[in-house]
Amino acid sequence: MADNAKYVTITDANFQKEVVESDVPVLVDFWAEWCGPCRVIAPTIEQLAKEFEGRAKVAKVDVDSNPQISMNYGVRSIPTLLYFKDGQVVDQLVGAAPKAVLAEKLENLSGQIV
């Protein structure tokens, strides 16, 4: 994790613990260094991580370094954003989306009573 970043860096090794077993909703950003749209939404992802700290988790998966997770969830295009609740994918977005759209989905999940 970068200095002062609030998002979690996900790897094939920690995915189960950080995402599937999380007790809060998780937004997972599947991205790659070479992906232009991924770089465009990166600041938004970091803002969401700070804004939802304590209520939801925001995580990033480098698809080049962690191909197993991408294959397991059928990620074919990036950026792909998967929303997890109780270890299950409950929503997804493919491509860059406005912050308001991303935040609303995360707000809905984090506000739901489990």
N, CA, C and O atoms as CSV, one atom per row, in Angstrom:
chain,resi,resn,atom,element,x,y,z
A,1,MET,N,N,0.847,-1.173,0.000
A,1,MET,CA,C,0.000,0.000,0.000
A,1,MET,C,C,0.892,1.235,0.000
A,1,MET,O,O,1.884,1.293,0.727
A,2,ALA,N,N,0.543,2.199,-0.799
A,2,ALA,CA,C,1.335,3.418,-0.904
A,2,ALA,C,C,1.204,4.227,0.389
A,2,ALA,O,O,0.274,4.025,1.170
A,3,ASP,N,N,2.152,5.144,0.597
A,3,ASP,CA,C,2.078,6.010,1.767
A,3,ASP,C,C,0.755,6.765,1.756
A,3,ASP,O,O,0.333,7.261,0.711
A,4,ASN,N,N,0.117,6.853,2.879
A,4,ASN,CA,C,-1.156,7.522,3.130
A,4,ASN,C,C,-2.333,7.034,2.274
A,4,ASN,O,O,-3.412,7.623,2.329
A,5,ALA,N,N,-2.146,5.981,1.493
A,5,ALA,CA,C,-3.263,5.418,0.733
A,5,ALA,C,C,-4.116,4.594,1.687
A,5,ALA,O,O,-3.592,3.945,2.594
A,6,LYS,N,N,-5.407,4.619,1.487
A,6,LYS,CA,C,-6.314,3.890,2.360
A,6,LYS,C,C,-6.803,2.597,1.714
A,6,LYS,O,O,-7.430,1.769,2.374
A,7,TYR,N,N,-6.515,2.423,0.419
A,7,TYR,CA,C,-6.967,1.195,-0.234
A,7,TYR,C,C,-6.030,0.043,0.097
A,7,TYR,O,O,-4.886,0.238,0.509
A,8,VAL,N,N,-6.550,-1.160,-0.096
A,8,VAL,CA,C,-5.792,-2.374,0.188
A,8,VAL,C,C,-5.290,-2.932,-1.137
A,8,VAL,O,O,-6.052,-3.033,-2.099
A,9,THR,N,N,-4.021,-3.293,-1.190
A,9,THR,CA,C,-3.474,-3.927,-2.376
A,9,THR,C,C,-3.729,-5.425,-2.254
A,9,THR,O,O,-3.267,-6.081,-1.320
A,10,ILE,N,N,-4.479,-5.949,-3.226
A,10,ILE,CA,C,-4.884,-7.353,-3.190
A,10,ILE,C,C,-3.959,-8.181,-4.080
A,10,ILE,O,O,-3.574,-7.768,-5.173
A,11,THR,N,N,-3.619,-9.362,-3.570
A,11,THR,CA,C,-2.821,-10.318,-4.325
A,11,THR,C,C,-3.562,-11.663,-4.316
A,11,THR,O,O,-4.530,-11.847,-3.580
A,12,ASP,N,N,-3.091,-12.585,-5.139
A,12,ASP,CA,C,-3.679,-13.925,-5.109
A,12,ASP,C,C,-3.612,-14.497,-3.691
A,12,ASP,O,O,-4.495,-15.251,-3.280
A,13,ALA,N,N,-2.560,-14.135,-2.944
A,13,ALA,CA,C,-2.344,-14.700,-1.612
A,13,ALA,C,C,-3.286,-14.131,-0.554
A,13,ALA,O,O,-3.693,-14.869,0.344
A,14,ASN,N,N,-3.651,-12.843,-0.623
A,14,ASN,CA,C,-4.461,-12.256,0.443
A,14,ASN,C,C,-5.925,-12.000,0.052
A,14,ASN,O,O,-6.687,-11.464,0.857
A,15,PHE,N,N,-6.321,-12.369,-1.155
A,15,PHE,CA,C,-7.673,-12.106,-1.632
A,15,PHE,C,C,-8.738,-12.707,-0.718
A,15,PHE,O,O,-9.700,-12.029,-0.357
A,16,GLN,N,N,-8.573,-13.962,-0.345
A,16,GLN,CA,C,-9.551,-14.649,0.507
A,16,GLN,C,C,-9.770,-13.879,1.800
A,16,GLN,O,O,-10.908,-13.605,2.181
A,17,LYS,N,N,-8.684,-13.532,2.470
A,17,LYS,CA,C,-8.773,-12.857,3.771
A,17,LYS,C,C,-9.331,-11.447,3.629
A,17,LYS,O,O,-10.227,-11.062,4.380
A,18,GLU,N,N,-8.813,-10.669,2.677
A,18,GLU,CA,C,-9.162,-9.258,2.568
A,18,GLU,C,C,-10.524,-9.001,1.920
A,18,GLU,O,O,-11.176,-8.005,2.237
A,19,VAL,N,N,-10.958,-9.873,1.029
A,19,VAL,CA,C,-12.198,-9.634,0.296
A,19,VAL,C,C,-13.300,-10.602,0.712
A,19,VAL,O,O,-14.346,-10.184,1.208
A,20,VAL,N,N,-13.065,-11.889,0.510
A,20,VAL,CA,C,-14.110,-12.882,0.768
A,20,VAL,C,C,-14.493,-12.912,2.253
A,20,VAL,O,O,-15.675,-13.023,2.580
A,21,GLU,N,N,-13.521,-12.816,3.141
A,21,GLU,CA,C,-13.794,-12.894,4.572
A,21,GLU,C,C,-14.010,-11.533,5.231
A,21,GLU,O,O,-14.120,-11.455,6.455
A,22,SER,N,N,-14.072,-10.473,4.451
A,22,SER,CA,C,-14.241,-9.128,4.997
A,22,SER,C,C,-15.598,-8.986,5.672
A,22,SER,O,O,-16.603,-9.495,5.177
A,23,ASP,N,N,-15.618,-8.290,6.808
A,23,ASP,CA,C,-16.884,-8.066,7.503
A,23,ASP,C,C,-17.571,-6.781,7.054
A,23,ASP,O,O,-18.639,-6.439,7.561
A,24,VAL,N,N,-16.967,-6.072,6.112
A,24,VAL,CA,C,-17.577,-4.882,5.506
A,24,VAL,C,C,-17.602,-5.082,3.990
A,24,VAL,O,O,-16.836,-5.892,3.467
A,25,PRO,N,N,-18.474,-4.355,3.273
A,25,PRO,CA,C,-18.477,-4.453,1.804
A,25,PRO,C,C,-17.117,-4.060,1.237
A,25,PRO,O,O,-16.389,-3.268,1.834
A,26,VAL,N,N,-16.785,-4.625,0.074
A,26,VAL,CA,C,-15.492,-4.356,-0.554
A,26,VAL,C,C,-15.705,-3.986,-2.020
A,26,VAL,O,O,-16.409,-4.681,-2.752
A,27,LEU,N,N,-15.090,-2.887,-2.433
A,27,LEU,CA,C,-15.028,-2.501,-3.843
A,27,LEU,C,C,-13.644,-2.911,-4.329
A,27,LEU,O,O,-12.637,-2.432,-3.806
A,28,VAL,N,N,-13.585,-3.795,-5.326
A,28,VAL,CA,C,-12.300,-4.252,-5.858
A,28,VAL,C,C,-12.123,-3.695,-7.263
A,28,VAL,O,O,-12.939,-3.934,-8.153
A,29,ASP,N,N,-11.041,-2.950,-7.441
A,29,ASP,CA,C,-10.677,-2.357,-8.731
A,29,ASP,C,C,-9.642,-3.259,-9.402
A,29,ASP,O,O,-8.513,-3.374,-8.925
A,30,PHE,N,N,-10.028,-3.900,-10.513
A,30,PHE,CA,C,-9.089,-4.697,-11.306
A,30,PHE,C,C,-8.472,-3.752,-12.324
A,30,PHE,O,O,-9.185,-3.168,-13.139
A,31,TRP,N,N,-7.151,-3.595,-12.285
A,31,TRP,CA,C,-6.472,-2.598,-13.098
A,31,TRP,C,C,-5.122,-3.133,-13.578
A,31,TRP,O,O,-4.699,-4.223,-13.191
A,32,ALA,N,N,-4.452,-2.343,-14.430
A,32,ALA,CA,C,-3.083,-2.639,-14.864
A,32,ALA,C,C,-2.370,-1.316,-15.116
A,32,ALA,O,O,-2.992,-0.308,-15.449
A,33,GLU,N,N,-1.075,-1.344,-14.952
A,33,GLU,CA,C,-0.238,-0.152,-15.122
A,33,GLU,C,C,-0.398,0.471,-16.507
A,33,GLU,O,O,-0.397,1.694,-16.643
A,34,TRP,N,N,-0.535,-0.357,-17.520
A,34,TRP,CA,C,-0.580,0.113,-18.913
A,34,TRP,C,C,-1.965,0.582,-19.356
A,34,TRP,O,O,-2.120,1.059,-20.481
A,35,CYS,N,N,-2.971,0.455,-18.495
A,35,CYS,CA,C,-4.366,0.752,-18.844
A,35,CYS,C,C,-4.685,2.227,-18.622
A,35,CYS,O,O,-4.685,2.699,-17.485
A,36,GLY,N,N,-4.955,2.950,-19.695
A,36,GLY,CA,C,-5.273,4.373,-19.615
A,36,GLY,C,C,-6.490,4.686,-18.760
A,36,GLY,O,O,-6.394,5.501,-17.843
A,37,PRO,N,N,-7.649,4.054,-19.036
A,37,PRO,CA,C,-8.824,4.321,-18.208
A,37,PRO,C,C,-8.609,3.973,-16.725
A,37,PRO,O,O,-9.199,4.597,-15.843
A,38,CYS,N,N,-7.763,2.977,-16.465
A,38,CYS,CA,C,-7.454,2.610,-15.075
A,38,CYS,C,C,-6.755,3.774,-14.366
A,38,CYS,O,O,-7.042,4.077,-13.208
A,39,ARG,N,N,-5.836,4.415,-15.086
A,39,ARG,CA,C,-5.116,5.558,-14.516
A,39,ARG,C,C,-6.062,6.741,-14.307
A,39,ARG,O,O,-5.894,7.516,-13.365
A,40,VAL,N,N,-7.053,6.878,-15.187
A,40,VAL,CA,C,-8.014,7.976,-15.075
A,40,VAL,C,C,-8.842,7.850,-13.798
A,40,VAL,O,O,-9.090,8.850,-13.124
A,41,ILE,N,N,-9.276,6.624,-13.453
A,41,ILE,CA,C,-10.131,6.467,-12.271
A,41,ILE,C,C,-9.345,6.243,-10.974
A,41,ILE,O,O,-9.934,6.233,-9.893
A,42,ALA,N,N,-8.021,6.062,-11.071
A,42,ALA,CA,C,-7.222,5.788,-9.869
A,42,ALA,C,C,-7.404,6.835,-8.768
A,42,ALA,O,O,-7.573,6.457,-7.609
A,43,PRO,N,N,-7.375,8.141,-9.081
A,43,PRO,CA,C,-7.582,9.126,-8.005
A,43,PRO,C,C,-8.960,9.003,-7.353
A,43,PRO,O,O,-9.098,9.219,-6.149
A,44,THR,N,N,-9.964,8.663,-8.133
A,44,THR,CA,C,-11.311,8.477,-7.598
A,44,THR,C,C,-11.347,7.292,-6.647
A,44,THR,O,O,-11.956,7.362,-5.580
A,45,ILE,N,N,-10.693,6.203,-7.037
A,45,ILE,CA,C,-10.640,5.006,-6.185
A,45,ILE,C,C,-9.976,5.351,-4.852
A,45,ILE,O,O,-10.438,4.923,-3.794
A,46,GLU,N,N,-8.893,6.126,-4.906
A,46,GLU,CA,C,-8.193,6.511,-3.680
A,46,GLU,C,C,-9.061,7.415,-2.808
A,46,GLU,O,O,-9.044,7.292,-1.584
A,47,GLN,N,N,-9.817,8.320,-3.426
A,47,GLN,CA,C,-10.727,9.188,-2.664
A,47,GLN,C,C,-11.807,8.364,-1.971
A,47,GLN,O,O,-12.125,8.596,-0.805
A,48,LEU,N,N,-12.366,7.403,-2.697
A,48,LEU,CA,C,-13.404,6.549,-2.113
A,48,LEU,C,C,-12.860,5.760,-0.929
A,48,LEU,O,O,-13.546,5.580,0.077
A,49,ALA,N,N,-11.629,5.296,-1.058
A,49,ALA,CA,C,-11.012,4.530,0.032
A,49,ALA,C,C,-10.956,5.368,1.303
A,49,ALA,O,O,-11.223,4.864,2.394
A,50,LYS,N,N,-10.613,6.637,1.168
A,50,LYS,CA,C,-10.542,7.524,2.332
A,50,LYS,C,C,-11.937,7.839,2.861
A,50,LYS,O,O,-12.162,7.819,4.072
A,51,GLU,N,N,-12.874,8.128,1.960
A,51,GLU,CA,C,-14.217,8.524,2.366
A,51,GLU,C,C,-14.998,7.394,3.042
A,51,GLU,O,O,-15.823,7.646,3.920
A,52,PHE,N,N,-14.738,6.157,2.636
A,52,PHE,CA,C,-15.493,5.025,3.183
A,52,PHE,C,C,-14.723,4.253,4.249
A,52,PHE,O,O,-15.174,3.199,4.696
A,53,GLU,N,N,-13.571,4.766,4.657
A,53,GLU,CA,C,-12.766,4.074,5.654
A,53,GLU,C,C,-13.601,3.774,6.899
A,53,GLU,O,O,-14.250,4.661,7.452
A,54,GLY,N,N,-13.574,2.528,7.325
A,54,GLY,CA,C,-14.333,2.112,8.490
A,54,GLY,C,C,-15.724,1.578,8.152
A,54,GLY,O,O,-16.309,0.830,8.935
A,55,ARG,N,N,-16.256,1.961,6.987
A,55,ARG,CA,C,-17.593,1.498,6.583
A,55,ARG,C,C,-17.533,0.484,5.459
A,55,ARG,O,O,-18.403,-0.379,5.335
A,56,ALA,N,N,-16.499,0.596,4.643
A,56,ALA,CA,C,-16.304,-0.309,3.508
A,56,ALA,C,C,-14.816,-0.341,3.207
A,56,ALA,O,O,-14.056,0.524,3.642
A,57,LYS,N,N,-14.422,-1.345,2.464
A,57,LYS,CA,C,-13.013,-1.496,2.088
A,57,LYS,C,C,-12.906,-1.264,0.586
A,57,LYS,O,O,-13.756,-1.709,-0.186
A,58,VAL,N,N,-11.855,-0.564,0.185
A,58,VAL,CA,C,-11.571,-0.366,-1.234
A,58,VAL,C,C,-10.233,-1.033,-1.511
A,58,VAL,O,O,-9.248,-0.805,-0.809
A,59,ALA,N,N,-10.219,-1.860,-2.550
A,59,ALA,CA,C,-9.033,-2.658,-2.842
A,59,ALA,C,C,-8.694,-2.589,-4.322
A,59,ALA,O,O,-9.559,-2.341,-5.162
A,60,LYS,N,N,-7.422,-2.813,-4.626
A,60,LYS,CA,C,-6.959,-2.800,-6.010
A,60,LYS,C,C,-6.204,-4.087,-6.303
A,60,LYS,O,O,-5.398,-4.547,-5.493
A,61,VAL,N,N,-6.477,-4.669,-7.484
A,61,VAL,CA,C,-5.797,-5.880,-7.934
A,61,VAL,C,C,-5.108,-5.573,-9.250
A,61,VAL,O,O,-5.767,-5.207,-10.224
A,62,ASP,N,N,-3.798,-5.716,-9.291
A,62,ASP,CA,C,-3.042,-5.594,-10.542
A,62,ASP,C,C,-3.229,-6.909,-11.298
A,62,ASP,O,O,-2.714,-7.948,-10.884
A,63,VAL,N,N,-3.968,-6.861,-12.409
A,63,VAL,CA,C,-4.312,-8.095,-13.122
A,63,VAL,C,C,-3.090,-8.792,-13.715
A,63,VAL,O,O,-3.098,-10.012,-13.880
A,64,ASP,N,N,-2.044,-8.037,-14.036
A,64,ASP,CA,C,-0.841,-8.653,-14.597
A,64,ASP,C,C,-0.083,-9.456,-13.549
A,64,ASP,O,O,0.491,-10.501,-13.857
A,65,SER,N,N,-0.081,-8.971,-12.317
A,65,SER,CA,C,0.645,-9.650,-11.245
A,65,SER,C,C,-0.176,-10.730,-10.546
A,65,SER,O,O,0.375,-11.611,-9.888
A,66,ASN,N,N,-1.504,-10.653,-10.695
A,66,ASN,CA,C,-2.401,-11.577,-9.990
A,66,ASN,C,C,-3.462,-12.132,-10.935
A,66,ASN,O,O,-4.648,-11.845,-10.771
A,67,PRO,N,N,-3.047,-12.923,-11.924
A,67,PRO,CA,C,-3.992,-13.392,-12.941
A,67,PRO,C,C,-5.040,-14.374,-12.420
A,67,PRO,O,O,-6.112,-14.491,-13.013
A,68,GLN,N,N,-4.759,-15.071,-11.344
A,68,GLN,CA,C,-5.705,-16.073,-10.848
A,68,GLN,C,C,-7.033,-15.444,-10.423
A,68,GLN,O,O,-8.102,-15.953,-10.759
A,69,ILE,N,N,-6.960,-14.346,-9.689
A,69,ILE,CA,C,-8.184,-13.678,-9.235
A,69,ILE,C,C,-9.004,-13.230,-10.437
A,69,ILE,O,O,-10.219,-13.422,-10.477
A,70,SER,N,N,-8.333,-12.634,-11.412
A,70,SER,CA,C,-9.038,-12.153,-12.616
A,70,SER,C,C,-9.736,-13.301,-13.332
A,70,SER,O,O,-10.887,-13.167,-13.747
A,71,MET,N,N,-9.049,-14.424,-13.477
A,71,MET,CA,C,-9.652,-15.588,-14.136
A,71,MET,C,C,-10.837,-16.118,-13.328
A,71,MET,O,O,-11.871,-16.467,-13.898
A,72,ASN,N,N,-10.691,-16.180,-12.022
A,72,ASN,CA,C,-11.758,-16.705,-11.167
A,72,ASN,C,C,-13.050,-15.903,-11.285
A,72,ASN,O,O,-14.142,-16.457,-11.159
A,73,TYR,N,N,-12.924,-14.606,-11.525
A,73,TYR,CA,C,-14.100,-13.737,-11.580
A,73,TYR,C,C,-14.446,-13.294,-13.002
A,73,TYR,O,O,-15.276,-12.405,-13.193
A,74,GLY,N,N,-13.815,-13.909,-13.992
A,74,GLY,CA,C,-14.162,-13.636,-15.382
A,74,GLY,C,C,-13.868,-12.220,-15.837
A,74,GLY,O,O,-14.567,-11.689,-16.699
A,75,VAL,N,N,-12.849,-11.604,-15.272
A,75,VAL,CA,C,-12.486,-10.237,-15.664
A,75,VAL,C,C,-11.778,-10.291,-17.008
A,75,VAL,O,O,-10.689,-10.853,-17.126
A,76,ARG,N,N,-12.410,-9.700,-18.025
A,76,ARG,CA,C,-11.845,-9.711,-19.376
A,76,ARG,C,C,-11.455,-8.324,-19.852
A,76,ARG,O,O,-10.612,-8.185,-20.739
A,77,SER,N,N,-12.052,-7.308,-19.277
A,77,SER,CA,C,-11.754,-5.920,-19.625
A,77,SER,C,C,-11.403,-5.186,-18.343
A,77,SER,O,O,-11.910,-5.498,-17.266
A,78,ILE,N,N,-10.523,-4.203,-18.484
A,78,ILE,CA,C,-10.195,-3.388,-17.318
A,78,ILE,C,C,-10.328,-1.920,-17.702
A,78,ILE,O,O,-10.115,-1.565,-18.862
A,79,PRO,N,N,-10.675,-1.067,-16.753
A,79,PRO,CA,C,-10.944,-1.424,-15.370
A,79,PRO,C,C,-12.279,-2.147,-15.216
A,79,PRO,O,O,-13.264,-1.824,-15.880
A,80,THR,N,N,-12.281,-3.122,-14.333
A,80,THR,CA,C,-13.507,-3.772,-13.889
A,80,THR,C,C,-13.586,-3.549,-12.390
A,80,THR,O,O,-12.620,-3.781,-11.664
A,81,LEU,N,N,-14.744,-3.098,-11.935
A,81,LEU,CA,C,-14.961,-2.857,-10.517
A,81,LEU,C,C,-16.006,-3.846,-10.032
A,81,LEU,O,O,-17.141,-3.849,-10.508
A,82,LEU,N,N,-15.613,-4.687,-9.079
A,82,LEU,CA,C,-16.541,-5.654,-8.494
A,82,LEU,C,C,-16.858,-5.231,-7.067
A,82,LEU,O,O,-15.968,-4.876,-6.294
A,83,TYR,N,N,-18.132,-5.277,-6.738
A,83,TYR,CA,C,-18.593,-4.964,-5.386
A,83,TYR,C,C,-18.925,-6.272,-4.680
A,83,TYR,O,O,-19.739,-7.060,-5.162
A,84,PHE,N,N,-18.293,-6.492,-3.543
A,84,PHE,CA,C,-18.498,-7.707,-2.752
A,84,PHE,C,C,-19.222,-7.371,-1.454
A,84,PHE,O,O,-18.959,-6.345,-0.826
A,85,LYS,N,N,-20.128,-8.241,-1.069
A,85,LYS,CA,C,-20.750,-8.160,0.253
A,85,LYS,C,C,-20.913,-9.595,0.734
A,85,LYS,O,O,-21.410,-10.454,0.006
A,86,ASP,N,N,-20.495,-9.839,1.952
A,86,ASP,CA,C,-20.552,-11.183,2.533
A,86,ASP,C,C,-19.853,-12.208,1.643
A,86,ASP,O,O,-20.320,-13.340,1.515
A,87,GLY,N,N,-18.738,-11.816,1.030
A,87,GLY,CA,C,-17.931,-12.726,0.227
A,87,GLY,C,C,-18.431,-12.987,-1.175
A,87,GLY,O,O,-17.809,-13.748,-1.916
A,88,GLN,N,N,-19.552,-12.369,-1.565
A,88,GLN,CA,C,-20.139,-12.607,-2.881
A,88,GLN,C,C,-20.135,-11.327,-3.718
A,88,GLN,O,O,-20.274,-10.227,-3.183
A,89,VAL,N,N,-19.976,-11.479,-5.033
A,89,VAL,CA,C,-20.097,-10.338,-5.935
A,89,VAL,C,C,-21.570,-9.959,-6.002
A,89,VAL,O,O,-22.415,-10.792,-6.329
A,90,VAL,N,N,-21.876,-8.707,-5.692
A,90,VAL,CA,C,-23.262,-8.249,-5.711
A,90,VAL,C,C,-23.507,-7.188,-6.786
A,90,VAL,O,O,-24.657,-6.859,-7.080
A,91,ASP,N,N,-22.442,-6.654,-7.371
A,91,ASP,CA,C,-22.586,-5.659,-8.436
A,91,ASP,C,C,-21.250,-5.536,-9.150
A,91,ASP,O,O,-20.207,-5.927,-8.627
A,92,GLN,N,N,-21.305,-4.983,-10.364
A,92,GLN,CA,C,-20.055,-4.755,-11.086
A,92,GLN,C,C,-20.222,-3.634,-12.095
A,92,GLN,O,O,-21.322,-3.351,-12.568
A,93,LEU,N,N,-19.102,-3.008,-12.409
A,93,LEU,CA,C,-19.020,-1.991,-13.448
A,93,LEU,C,C,-17.785,-2.280,-14.276
A,93,LEU,O,O,-16.738,-2.629,-13.732
A,94,VAL,N,N,-17.899,-2.139,-15.584
A,94,VAL,CA,C,-16.745,-2.302,-16.454
A,94,VAL,C,C,-16.490,-0.963,-17.126
A,94,VAL,O,O,-17.402,-0.361,-17.694
A,95,GLY,N,N,-15.244,-0.496,-17.060
A,95,GLY,CA,C,-14.887,0.791,-17.644
A,95,GLY,C,C,-14.878,1.886,-16.594
A,95,GLY,O,O,-15.277,1.679,-15.447
A,96,ALA,N,N,-14.417,3.053,-17.009
A,96,ALA,CA,C,-14.365,4.193,-16.097
A,96,ALA,C,C,-15.774,4.714,-15.861
A,96,ALA,O,O,-16.578,4.798,-16.789
A,97,ALA,N,N,-16.065,5.059,-14.629
A,97,ALA,CA,C,-17.380,5.595,-14.274
A,97,ALA,C,C,-17.179,6.805,-13.369
A,97,ALA,O,O,-16.157,6.912,-12.690
A,98,PRO,N,N,-18.141,7.711,-13.357
A,98,PRO,CA,C,-18.028,8.889,-12.491
A,98,PRO,C,C,-18.008,8.504,-11.016
A,98,PRO,O,O,-18.578,7.488,-10.618
A,99,LYS,N,N,-17.349,9.324,-10.221
A,99,LYS,CA,C,-17.234,9.064,-8.788
A,99,LYS,C,C,-18.609,8.901,-8.143
A,99,LYS,O,O,-18.790,8.032,-7.290
A,100,ALA,N,N,-19.575,9.722,-8.536
A,100,ALA,CA,C,-20.910,9.661,-7.927
A,100,ALA,C,C,-21.535,8.278,-8.089
A,100,ALA,O,O,-22.190,7.780,-7.173
A,101,VAL,N,N,-21.337,7.662,-9.245
A,101,VAL,CA,C,-21.889,6.330,-9.505
A,101,VAL,C,C,-21.221,5.299,-8.596
A,101,VAL,O,O,-21.891,4.473,-7.977
A,102,LEU,N,N,-19.901,5.360,-8.527
A,102,LEU,CA,C,-19.152,4.414,-7.692
A,102,LEU,C,C,-19.510,4.584,-6.219
A,102,LEU,O,O,-19.716,3.608,-5.499
A,103,ALA,N,N,-19.579,5.838,-5.785
A,103,ALA,CA,C,-19.867,6.124,-4.379
A,103,ALA,C,C,-21.276,5.685,-4.008
A,103,ALA,O,O,-21.489,5.144,-2.923
A,104,GLU,N,N,-22.238,5.911,-4.894
A,104,GLU,CA,C,-23.624,5.532,-4.589
A,104,GLU,C,C,-23.754,4.029,-4.378
A,104,GLU,O,O,-24.431,3.585,-3.450
A,105,LYS,N,N,-23.108,3.246,-5.239
A,105,LYS,CA,C,-23.161,1.793,-5.091
A,105,LYS,C,C,-22.537,1.355,-3.770
A,105,LYS,O,O,-23.074,0.490,-3.078
A,106,LEU,N,N,-21.388,1.963,-3.424
A,106,LEU,CA,C,-20.707,1.600,-2.189
A,106,LEU,C,C,-21.516,2.070,-0.976
A,106,LEU,O,O,-21.583,1.375,0.037
A,107,GLU,N,N,-22.121,3.238,-1.083
A,107,GLU,CA,C,-22.967,3.767,-0.005
A,107,GLU,C,C,-24.151,2.825,0.251
A,107,GLU,O,O,-24.476,2.524,1.399
A,108,ASN,N,N,-24.782,2.371,-0.818
A,108,ASN,CA,C,-25.910,1.450,-0.686
A,108,ASN,C,C,-25.498,0.172,0.024
A,108,ASN,O,O,-26.228,-0.332,0.877
A,109,LEU,N,N,-24.330,-0.353,-0.325
A,109,LEU,CA,C,-23.860,-1.593,0.314
A,109,LEU,C,C,-23.458,-1.378,1.758
A,109,LEU,O,O,-23.784,-2.185,2.628
A,110,SER,N,N,-22.746,-0.284,2.012
A,110,SER,CA,C,-22.246,-0.055,3.373
A,110,SER,C,C,-23.359,0.380,4.319
A,110,SER,O,O,-23.229,0.259,5.537
A,111,GLY,N,N,-24.457,0.888,3.754
A,111,GLY,CA,C,-25.572,1.326,4.581
A,111,GLY,C,C,-26.568,0.227,4.888
A,111,GLY,O,O,-27.422,0.376,5.762
A,112,GLN,N,N,-26.455,-0.887,4.160
A,112,GLN,CA,C,-27.391,-1.987,4.364
A,112,GLN,C,C,-27.097,-2.684,5.688
A,112,GLN,O,O,-25.946,-2.821,6.101
A,113,ILE,N,N,-28.145,-3.108,6.321
A,113,ILE,CA,C,-27.996,-3.861,7.570
A,113,ILE,C,C,-27.793,-5.337,7.215
A,113,ILE,O,O,-28.569,-5.929,6.466
A,114,VAL,N,N,-26.753,-5.893,7.762
A,114,VAL,CA,C,-26.428,-7.287,7.458
A,114,VAL,C,C,-27.341,-8.215,8.229
A,114,VAL,O,O,-27.226,-9.434,8.108
